[in-house]
Amino acid sequence: MAMKPKVPVREQEPAVRATNFEEVCYGYNAEEAIEEAQRCLNCKKPRCVEGCPVSIDIPAFIQEVKTGEFEKAAKIIAKSSSLPAVCGRVCPQESQCEGVCVLGIKGESVSIGKLERFVADWSRENEIDLTGDIEKNGIKVGVVGSGPAGLACAGDLAKLGYDVTIFEAFHESGGVLTYGIPEFRLPKSKVVNYEIESIKKLGVTIENNVVVGRTITIEDMFENEGFKAVFIGSGAGLPSFMGIPGENANGVLSANEFLTRVNLMKAYMDDYDTPIRVGKHVAVVGGGNVAMDAARTALRLGADTHIVYRRSEEELPARVEEVHHAKEEGIIFDLLTNPKEIHVDDNGDVCGLTCIKMELGEPDDSGRRRPVEIPGSEFKIDVDMVIMSLGTRPNPLIASTTIGLEVNKKRCIIADENGLTSLDGIYAGGDAVTGAATVISAMGAGKNAAASIHEYLKEKFLNK
């Protein structure tokens, strides 16, 4: 019997979406979701669950979608995930749950991510309450950062009865979900804000404009505020640069700063006065999801945009879907290409980028083939703006103000598999521990730490 093909997802036309910030992907409607769910084999040993960093019972929720029981599906997902509408949009499902789906061996895997997104959107539109009954235990837990790691940890601890307070440095909550991922991939008011409000409904308090290490220290939390455990999910917001000539010119900036101005400070909207510089010809250096986000954002703000990446397309770290969307929208990919020098005019502004062609040599520590320069292959790209998207590192502020908190040479906090740091009662997870990674891996770390914190506090305070 021939396998049914995957139900395609409706999207905005590339020529239209390249000029707006509306969501690219429309998602499934009820009929499409039911049809796609019918493809699931409901495996006895579901590898998809093992492939999910937050261990959602994927076959169980898909079985409910098959019969139109969307509320039951939402409740199954809610047991494992605090941010289903976010994950359904930005998770790299192709390398996780869908990557190990049995159907994918001979055909196309089930669209697990699009089904999760449908269920989450349906439950939001139908105002389904997923809070459940919570019995409070009166024990206070502090969480640093309201990004995916902090939100996942806070949500799980609140469900277990703890009084959770999140301390967020920015004036808006959501971390990278709010300042990093563009509106056209992850709508803020509709999706991010709603899911944050859902976590608040569990009893979580979020205090904004609190810079831990400045406004309050972790020591204060324990000694003066009565917290019994703290989770650090402060992310990795410190950008990296190449150290090439001309990098200090006007018009060179990090993808982090560029995306923060556009996403958090709404620079793309006419009724906001956020200053933003957008060149007519922009080069984005890097090949990850953040590079794709920056390039697609610059394009929507009117720039001709190049992605400059030193390896080949096969090694691009970005999701296949993001690369596909970028190409459809007209972004030019300069692959096996590495910047050597940024040219600066008499006013100190960017006026060009000299690059060199690369070839792939032997594999390096990451297992990917190392790019090697081809002598004499330099060429110049005509650009007036360069956006560096070379990964980010954790800000050292928390580690430098918390005596005894161990970090590695990249200034990432050292934590074991349970999220425990070198200090008793202090846990950490997400990008603050791993360096820049995915939303879902940060959520997995937050969930994992929440379970460890619960065990620790149960032993210390609840069993007495």
C-alpha positions as CSV (number, residue, x, y, z in Angstrom):
1,M,0.0,0.0,0.0
2,A,1.4,3.4,-1.0
3,M,2.0,5.9,1.8
4,K,0.0,9.0,1.7
5,P,2.1,12.1,1.0
6,K,2.5,14.8,3.7
7,V,-0.3,17.4,3.7
8,P,1.4,20.6,2.4
9,V,1.3,23.8,4.5
10,R,-0.1,27.0,3.1
11,E,2.3,29.9,3.0
12,Q,2.5,33.5,1.9
13,E,3.8,33.9,-1.7
14,P,7.6,34.7,-1.6
15,A,7.3,37.9,-3.6
16,V,4.5,39.2,-1.2
17,R,6.1,38.2,2.1
18,A,9.5,39.6,1.2
19,T,7.8,43.0,1.7
20,N,6.0,42.5,5.0
21,F,6.5,41.2,8.5
22,E,3.3,39.0,8.6
23,E,3.8,35.3,9.4
24,V,5.2,33.4,6.5
25,C,3.5,30.0,7.3
26,Y,-0.3,29.9,7.7
27,G,-0.3,26.5,9.4
28,Y,-3.0,23.8,9.1
29,N,-6.7,24.2,9.4
30,A,-8.8,21.5,11.2
31,E,-9.4,19.4,8.1
32,E,-5.7,19.5,7.1
33,A,-4.6,18.6,10.6
34,I,-6.9,15.6,10.9
35,E,-5.8,14.4,7.4
36,E,-2.1,14.7,8.4
37,A,-2.6,13.1,11.8
38,Q,-4.2,10.0,10.0
39,R,-0.7,9.3,8.6
40,C,0.7,8.6,12.1
41,L,1.3,4.8,12.6
42,N,1.0,5.1,16.5
43,C,4.2,3.1,16.9
44,K,4.5,0.8,19.9
45,K,8.0,2.2,20.5
46,P,7.7,5.8,19.5
47,R,11.1,7.1,18.6
48,C,9.6,10.6,18.1
49,V,9.2,10.9,21.9
50,E,12.8,10.1,22.4
51,G,13.7,12.7,19.8
52,C,11.8,15.4,21.6
53,P,13.9,17.3,24.2
54,V,10.8,17.9,26.4
55,S,9.4,14.3,25.8
56,I,5.9,15.2,24.6
57,D,3.7,12.1,24.2
58,I,3.5,12.7,20.5
59,P,1.6,9.6,19.4
60,A,-1.0,10.2,22.1
61,F,-1.7,13.8,21.1
62,I,-1.8,12.9,17.4
63,Q,-4.3,10.1,18.1
64,E,-6.6,12.8,19.6
65,V,-6.1,15.1,16.6
66,K,-7.2,12.1,14.3
67,T,-10.6,12.1,15.9
68,G,-11.0,15.9,16.2
69,E,-10.5,15.8,20.0
70,F,-8.3,18.9,19.9
71,E,-8.8,19.9,23.5
72,K,-7.7,16.5,24.7
73,A,-4.6,16.8,22.4
74,A,-3.8,20.2,23.9
75,K,-4.0,18.8,27.5
76,I,-1.6,16.0,26.6
77,I,1.0,18.5,25.1
78,A,0.5,20.8,28.1
79,K,1.8,18.0,30.5
80,S,5.2,18.3,28.8
81,S,5.5,21.7,27.2
82,S,4.8,25.2,28.4
83,L,5.3,26.8,25.0
84,P,3.6,24.6,22.3
85,A,2.8,27.4,19.8
86,V,6.4,28.6,20.0
87,C,7.9,25.1,19.6
88,G,5.5,24.2,16.7
89,R,7.0,27.2,14.8
90,V,10.7,27.3,15.7
91,C,11.8,23.8,16.7
92,P,14.2,22.0,14.4
93,Q,11.7,19.1,14.1
94,E,13.5,17.7,11.0
95,S,16.5,16.8,13.2
96,Q,14.5,15.8,16.3
97,C,11.0,14.2,16.5
98,E,10.4,14.1,12.7
99,G,14.0,13.1,12.1
100,V,13.4,9.7,13.7
101,C,9.8,9.2,12.5
102,V,9.5,5.7,11.0
103,L,7.6,7.0,8.0
104,G,10.6,9.1,7.1
105,I,12.7,6.0,6.3
106,K,10.8,5.3,3.0
107,G,8.7,8.4,2.6
108,E,7.9,11.6,4.4
109,S,7.8,11.8,8.2
110,V,4.6,13.0,9.9
111,S,4.4,16.9,10.2
112,I,4.6,16.7,14.0
113,G,5.7,20.3,14.4
114,K,2.8,21.7,12.3
115,L,0.3,19.5,14.2
116,E,1.6,20.8,17.5
117,R,1.3,24.3,16.2
118,F,-2.3,23.6,15.1
119,V,-3.3,22.2,18.5
120,A,-1.7,25.2,20.3
121,D,-3.3,27.8,18.1
122,W,-6.7,26.1,18.3
123,S,-6.5,26.0,22.1
124,R,-5.6,29.7,22.1
125,E,-8.4,30.7,19.7
126,N,-10.9,28.6,21.7
127,E,-9.6,30.0,25.1
128,I,-9.0,26.5,26.5
129,D,-7.8,26.7,30.2
130,L,-4.8,24.3,30.6
131,T,-3.9,25.4,34.1
132,G,-5.4,22.5,36.2
133,D,-5.5,22.4,40.0
134,I,-2.4,23.5,41.8
135,E,-1.7,22.9,45.5
136,K,0.7,25.6,46.7
137,N,3.6,24.6,49.1
138,G,4.8,28.1,50.0
139,I,8.4,27.5,49.0
140,K,10.0,30.3,46.9
141,V,12.2,29.6,43.8
142,G,13.9,32.3,41.8
143,V,14.5,32.1,38.0
144,V,16.9,34.3,36.2
145,G,15.8,35.1,32.7
146,S,12.4,34.8,31.0
147,G,13.6,33.1,27.8
148,P,12.7,29.5,26.9
149,A,14.9,27.9,29.6
150,G,13.5,30.1,32.4
151,L,9.9,29.9,31.2
152,A,10.0,26.1,31.0
153,C,11.6,25.8,34.4
154,A,9.2,28.3,36.0
155,G,6.1,26.6,34.4
156,D,7.0,23.1,35.7
157,L,7.9,24.4,39.2
158,A,4.6,26.3,39.4
159,K,2.6,23.2,38.5
160,L,4.4,21.4,41.4
161,G,3.2,24.1,43.8
162,Y,6.2,26.4,44.2
163,D,6.0,30.2,44.4
164,V,8.1,31.1,41.4
165,T,9.5,34.6,40.5
166,I,11.3,35.2,37.2
167,F,13.8,38.2,37.1
168,E,14.1,39.6,33.6
169,A,16.6,42.3,32.6
170,F,14.6,43.6,29.7
171,H,11.4,45.6,29.9
172,E,9.6,42.8,28.0
173,S,9.6,39.1,28.8
174,G,10.4,36.2,26.5
175,G,14.2,36.5,26.0
176,V,15.3,35.4,22.6
177,L,11.6,34.6,21.6
178,T,10.9,38.3,21.9
179,Y,14.1,40.0,20.9
180,G,15.8,37.5,18.6
181,I,13.3,35.6,16.4
182,P,11.5,37.8,13.9
183,E,7.8,38.5,13.8
184,F,7.4,36.7,10.4
185,R,8.5,33.5,12.1
186,L,7.1,34.0,15.5
187,P,4.3,36.6,16.1
188,K,4.9,38.3,19.4
189,S,1.4,39.5,20.5
190,K,-0.5,36.5,19.2
191,V,1.9,33.7,20.2
192,V,4.8,34.7,22.5
193,N,2.8,37.0,24.8
194,Y,-0.1,34.6,25.0
195,E,2.1,31.7,26.1
196,I,3.9,33.9,28.7
197,E,0.5,34.9,30.0
198,S,-0.4,31.2,30.3
199,I,2.7,30.6,32.4
200,K,1.7,33.6,34.6
201,K,-1.8,32.0,35.1
202,L,0.0,29.1,36.8
203,G,1.0,31.6,39.5
204,V,4.4,32.6,38.1
205,T,5.5,36.3,38.8
206,I,7.7,38.1,36.3
207,E,9.7,41.1,37.5
208,N,11.0,43.1,34.5
209,N,13.9,45.5,34.4
210,V,15.8,43.5,37.0
211,V,19.5,42.9,36.1
212,V,20.7,40.1,38.3
213,G,24.2,40.9,39.3
214,R,23.4,44.6,39.3
215,T,19.9,45.3,40.7
216,I,20.0,42.2,42.9
217,T,22.6,39.4,43.4
218,I,21.9,35.7,43.7
219,E,23.3,35.9,47.2
220,D,20.5,38.5,48.0
221,M,17.9,36.1,46.7
222,F,18.8,33.5,49.2
223,E,19.8,35.7,52.2
224,N,17.3,38.6,52.0
225,E,14.4,37.4,49.7
226,G,13.8,34.0,51.1
227,F,14.4,31.9,48.0
228,K,15.3,28.3,48.6
229,A,16.7,27.5,45.1
230,V,17.6,29.5,42.0
231,F,17.6,28.6,38.3
232,I,19.9,30.6,36.0
233,G,18.6,30.8,32.4
234,S,20.1,34.0,31.4
235,G,20.9,33.0,27.9
236,A,23.9,34.1,25.7
237,G,23.6,37.6,24.6
238,L,27.2,38.7,24.1
239,P,28.0,38.8,20.3
240,S,31.2,37.5,18.7
241,F,33.1,39.3,16.0
242,M,35.9,38.2,13.5
243,G,38.6,40.7,14.3
244,I,39.2,41.7,10.7
245,P,40.2,45.2,9.5
246,G,37.3,47.7,9.2
247,E,35.1,45.9,11.8
248,N,34.7,49.1,13.8
249,A,33.2,51.0,10.8
250,N,29.8,52.6,10.9
251,G,27.4,50.1,9.5
252,V,29.0,47.0,11.0
253,L,26.8,45.5,13.7
254,S,26.0,42.2,15.4
255,A,22.9,40.2,14.3
256,N,21.9,40.4,18.0
257,E,21.7,44.2,18.0
258,F,20.1,44.4,14.6
259,L,17.3,41.9,15.5
260,T,16.8,43.4,19.0
261,R,16.1,46.8,17.5
262,V,13.7,45.4,15.0
263,N,11.9,42.8,17.1
264,L,11.9,44.1,20.7
265,M,12.0,47.8,19.8
266,K,9.7,47.5,16.7
267,A,12.0,49.4,14.4
268,Y,10.1,48.0,11.4
269,M,6.9,49.8,12.4
270,D,6.3,53.4,11.2
271,D,4.8,54.5,14.5
272,Y,8.0,53.7,16.5
273,D,11.0,56.0,16.5
274,T,13.7,53.3,17.2
275,P,16.8,54.3,15.2
276,I,17.9,51.6,12.8
277,R,20.4,51.7,10.0
278,V,19.6,49.5,7.0
279,G,21.9,49.6,4.0
280,K,20.9,49.2,0.4
281,H,23.3,46.3,0.0
282,V,23.8,44.2,3.1
283,A,26.1,41.2,3.8
284,V,25.2,38.9,6.7
285,V,28.2,36.8,7.8
286,G,27.3,33.4,9.2
287,G,25.1,30.4,8.3
288,G,22.9,29.7,11.3
289,N,19.2,30.4,12.0
290,V,20.1,33.8,13.4
291,A,22.0,34.7,10.1
292,M,18.8,33.7,8.2
293,D,16.7,35.8,10.5
294,A,18.9,38.8,10.1
295,A,19.2,38.5,6.3
296,R,15.4,38.0,5.8
297,T,14.8,41.0,8.1
298,A,17.2,43.2,6.2
299,L,15.5,42.1,3.0
300,R,12.1,43.1,4.3
301,L,13.5,46.5,5.3
302,G,14.5,47.1,1.6
303,A,18.0,45.8,1.3
304,D,19.6,43.6,-1.4
305,T,21.0,40.9,0.9
306,H,23.9,38.4,0.7
307,I,24.6,35.5,3.1
308,V,28.4,35.0,3.3
309,Y,29.3,31.6,4.7
310,R,32.7,29.9,4.8
311,R,31.5,26.3,4.3
312,S,29.2,24.7,1.6
313,E,25.4,24.4,1.7
314,E,25.5,20.9,3.3
315,E,27.2,22.4,6.3
316,L,24.8,25.3,6.9
317,P,23.7,25.0,10.5
318,A,20.4,26.8,9.8
319,R,17.2,24.7,9.4
320,V,16.5,23.5,5.9
321,E,13.1,25.3,6.0
322,E,14.8,28.6,6.8
323,V,17.4,28.3,4.0
324,H,14.6,27.4,1.6
325,H,12.5,30.4,2.6
326,A,15.5,32.7,2.4
327,K,16.3,31.5,-1.2
328,E,12.7,31.8,-2.3
329,E,12.7,35.4,-1.0
330,G,15.7,36.3,-3.2
331,I,18.6,36.3,-0.7
332,I,21.9,35.6,-2.5
333,F,24.1,32.9,-0.9
334,D,27.9,33.4,-1.2
335,L,29.0,29.9,0.0
336,L,32.6,28.7,0.5
337,T,33.4,32.4,1.1
338,N,35.0,34.2,4.0
339,P,35.4,37.9,4.7
340,K,38.9,39.3,4.9
341,E,38.5,43.0,5.2
342,I,35.7,45.6,5.5
343,H,36.3,48.7,3.4
344,V,35.7,52.1,5.0
345,D,35.2,55.4,3.3
346,D,36.4,58.9,4.4
347,N,33.3,59.3,6.6
348,G,34.0,56.0,8.5
349,D,31.1,54.2,6.7
350,V,31.2,50.7,5.2
351,C,31.8,50.8,1.5
352,G,32.7,47.2,0.5
353,L,33.7,43.8,1.7
354,T,36.7,41.8,0.4
355,C,36.2,38.1,0.6
356,I,38.2,35.0,-0.2
357,K,37.0,31.7,-1.7
358,M,37.4,28.6,0.4
359,E,37.5,24.9,-0.1
360,L,36.8,22.1,2.3
361,G,39.7,20.2,3.8
362,E,39.8,17.5,6.5
363,P,37.1,17.3,9.3
364,D,37.8,19.5,12.4
365,D,36.7,19.0,16.0
366,S,33.0,19.6,15.1
367,G,33.1,16.7,12.6
368,R,32.5,19.1,9.7
369,R,35.2,19.6,7.0
370,R,37.5,22.5,7.8
371,P,37.3,25.4,5.3
372,V,40.7,26.3,3.8
373,E,41.5,29.5,1.9
374,I,42.2,29.3,-1.8
375,P,45.2,31.6,-2.4
376,G,44.7,34.4,-4.8
377,S,40.9,34.1,-5.0
378,E,40.0,37.4,-3.3
379,F,37.1,39.4,-4.6
380,K,35.0,42.4,-3.5
381,I,31.3,42.6,-2.7
382,D,29.7,46.0,-3.0
383,V,28.0,46.5,0.4
384,D,27.2,49.4,2.7
385,M,26.3,47.3,5.8
386,V,27.7,44.2,7.4
387,I,25.9,42.1,10.0
388,M,28.0,39.7,11.9
389,S,26.1,36.5,12.9
390,L,28.9,34.4,14.4
391,G,27.3,33.0,17.5
392,T,27.0,34.5,21.0
393,R,28.5,33.9,24.4
394,P,27.0,34.3,27.9
395,N,27.3,37.7,29.6
396,P,29.8,37.2,32.4
397,L,27.9,39.5,34.9
398,I,26.1,36.7,36.9
399,A,29.2,34.5,37.2
400,S,31.4,37.5,38.2
401,T,29.0,38.5,41.0
402,T,28.3,35.0,42.4
403,I,31.3,33.8,44.4
404,G,32.0,30.1,43.8
405,L,30.0,29.8,40.6
406,E,32.2,27.9,38.2
407,V,32.4,28.7,34.5
408,N,34.4,27.2,31.6
409,K,36.9,29.0,29.4
410,K,34.0,30.3,27.2
411,R,32.4,31.8,30.3
412,C,29.5,29.3,30.2
413,I,28.3,28.2,33.6
414,I,29.3,24.7,34.4
415,A,26.3,22.5,35.3
416,D,25.8,18.7,35.4
417,E,23.2,16.7,33.6
418,N,20.6,17.7,36.2
419,G,21.4,21.4,35.8
420,L,23.3,21.6,39.2
421,T,26.1,24.1,39.3
422,S,29.1,24.2,41.6
423,L,26.9,25.9,44.3
424,D,24.2,24.1,46.4
425,G,20.7,25.1,45.4
426,I,21.8,26.9,42.3
427,Y,20.9,25.4,39.0
428,A,21.5,26.6,35.4
429,G,20.5,25.6,31.9
430,G,20.0,26.7,28.3
431,D,22.4,29.0,26.4
432,A,24.0,30.2,29.7
433,V,25.4,26.7,30.0
434,T,25.8,25.5,26.4
435,G,26.4,28.7,24.5
436,A,23.9,29.6,21.8
437,A,21.7,26.6,20.9
438,T,18.1,26.0,20.1
439,V,14.9,27.1,21.9
440,I,13.8,23.6,22.5
441,S,17.1,22.4,23.9
442,A,17.0,25.4,26.4
443,M,13.4,24.3,27.3
444,G,14.6,20.8,27.8
445,A,17.3,22.0,30.2
446,G,14.8,24.2,32.1
447,K,12.4,21.2,32.5
448,N,15.2,19.0,33.6
449,A,16.4,21.5,36.2
450,A,12.9,21.9,37.5
451,A,12.7,18.2,38.2
452,S,16.1,18.3,39.9
453,I,15.1,21.4,42.0
454,H,11.9,19.6,43.0
455,E,13.9,16.6,44.2
456,Y,16.3,18.8,46.1
457,L,13.6,20.9,47.8
458,K,11.5,17.9,48.6
459,E,14.4,16.3,50.5
460,K,15.4,19.5,52.2
461,F,12.1,21.1,53.1
462,L,9.0,19.1,52.2
463,N,9.8,15.7,53.8
464,K,10.4,17.1,57.2
